């Protein structure tokens, strides 16, 4: 089984890690949102890539899901004493990553080359690819104006009301090397329980990615796992975004967002939580095969179990 | 008494700190070598400025003299794991300084504006000025070729044999704002026990600085404190440099290096260690008034005591 996962932040990282632990080394490719990337304090910061990498490397902070385990904050303390900007907190271990990435990018390496090198150093046995080596910063249109994603997400704590999204320069962006190839080689594509608007949509908007998936529908199972459980997101602003866009935040509406292949959309199957049992009929009515299970991944064991179930679900569909 | 001190690294920082603790707030200006400054990992690193500032702020590592007390090295550990360059070690607290300085310089502030802001934040009661806001990187000519200063000093541990020095762009550099004014307002100039070749000479080579001192000789006492004690430097390569340049490393030869005002040089007085008692007559024969005392500054009390003695020595000369 060749599996590709699309993933963004913490929820996506957890399922990707579960998949990585259930799959043979090298049989998983994780394509990661790079629309959240930004330059901060002169450093290239790639929050989603780092969350995925740290998680798969076993380096992630188990309490927050992002950042590093055993992190310290001395550089930030020092910066704060000097009156510098501390709204986006970079831990000391984490700073090493940004410093080295920034250095290698300045030397002319691409983001995917840097990521490959880091994954090897961190002992990650599967492939992690940024969606693109081109910069496609996500802009959030809100009631207080257009905000750069990290400004909206971290600085303003997702408080502004969302009107829409824009992925700058996306039309001219190219998929990173390996992205389209991995989709062509895959027989299973799993859309992780990441934010559909700002984690998965940017990936699907890179020219060529969605087209390659749609071209391969006869040979590619596409399964999404709902990031919405009982009307709420486990983490992050996905549910709030749905509400502000006038859409009821529900597992059903995430399924509609990606669409069923039966109706010109992407999905063949859908995984959602038992708490959303009442939506089962409506989801199946979209033409999707379904897996209803516990999808909250609190502990390591949860992500391994959910990934195992998702893989079993796809296998049963493959046969 | 208005005092200006010229200083470079650890030895200079210690005496500057002693002076700061003995003088009324605001009556000391320290002009610091910025020829060691370099860009590393995308950050502007100013080793001498930071050593002086950390020391006067009470933040310096008492064991090394440079870097921060209670420093941690998590960013470097992380960088090392990724295969990044770790020959120049930046501690986590220290990184906060470089990040904020780099950010402010990128915003268009000058190095002296950044330094002023940092000193205020760190509660430093005296003025610390880089010699120049222009970049004048020190190059060390050696038997293995021309080396950037930090490459020679840190990476190659001062092992190459020195042939000479070059201060790039020094002819077109301007003294930082306040430098010439502080010299004009001063009645005492103290050349700290810093490396004459690579700490003090760069300062004196910025066009206007030496000239202003020489213009003011009738109203300005110029006292140097020898960094060479019993033929050796307390720290750093000063003695090794003297030897490699074919000059006996001695307190006497440092005095000759700066020269006596009686012979067209800079100095009116000279402070050297009791261990160099045998050179007293030769030093006085240069036309210098002298203070022979214990000049090793191991503990805080030593720097306060030496500074007090130096100030008393200059006062006796002023009267």
Interface residues (C-beta under 8 A of the other chain):
Chain A: X41 X42 X43 X68 X71 X72 X74 X75 X76 X77 X78 X79 X80 X81 X82 X83 X84 X85 X91 X92 X93 X94 X95 X96 X97 X99 X100 X102 X103 X106 X117 X118 X121 X122
Chain B: X41 X42 X43 X68 X71 X72 X74 X75 X76 X77 X78 X79 X80 X81 X82 X83 X84 X85 X91 X92 X93 X94 X95 X96 X97 X99 X100 X102 X103 X106 X117 X118 X121 X122
